[in-house]
Amino acid sequence: MSRMTLPSEGDPQSVSALYLSRLDHESLYSDAELLHAITETVERVGGRHRLAGRYAEALSEEAAAGGLRRGERRRWAHRMARELARGPVGTKRTERTERTARTRGTS
């Protein structure tokens, strides 16, 4: 039997943690708030070693429920993790702020 690769297997831990976090993906958060959410989520799920499994479960559950939210939230988690990796601390980030930056040509 061949093994299917789950979308979650290639996602960084920061993406997994943000996806599973209690943050609203349509609200504004500072980098510090995003980093705190990552730490809190990792602790809540039982550590980094359990994060990927819980993330895969959440994606599967959301897909089974017909989850439009899954795609939106996963894209948000990827954007926020990418921004955290490259941006200065202290910026408020959401999908809307990133879209505005792209429109203005500043991203």
TASUL-V220803 format. One record per backbone hydrogen bond with DSSP energy under -0.5 kcal/mol. NH is the residue of the N-H (numbers start at 1). CO is the residue of the C=O. If there is no record, write none. Layout:
nh={NH:NH}
co={CO:CO}
This chain:
nh={4:6:9:10:11:16:17:18:19:20:21:25:27:29:31:34:35:36:37:38:39:40:41:42:43:44:45:46:46:47:50:51:51:52:54:55:56:57:58:59:60:61:62:63:64:65:66:67:71:72:73:74:75:76:77:78:79:80:81:82:83:84:85:86:87:91:93:98:99:100:101:102:103:104:105:105:106:107}
co={2:4:6:7:8:12:13:14:15:16:17:23:24:93:91:30:31:32:33:34:35:36:37:38:39:40:41:42:43:42:47:47:48:48:50:51:52:53:54:55:56:57:58:59:60:61:63:62:67:68:69:70:71:72:73:74:75:76:77:78:79:80:81:82:83:88:29:94:95:96:97:98:99:100:101:102:101:101}
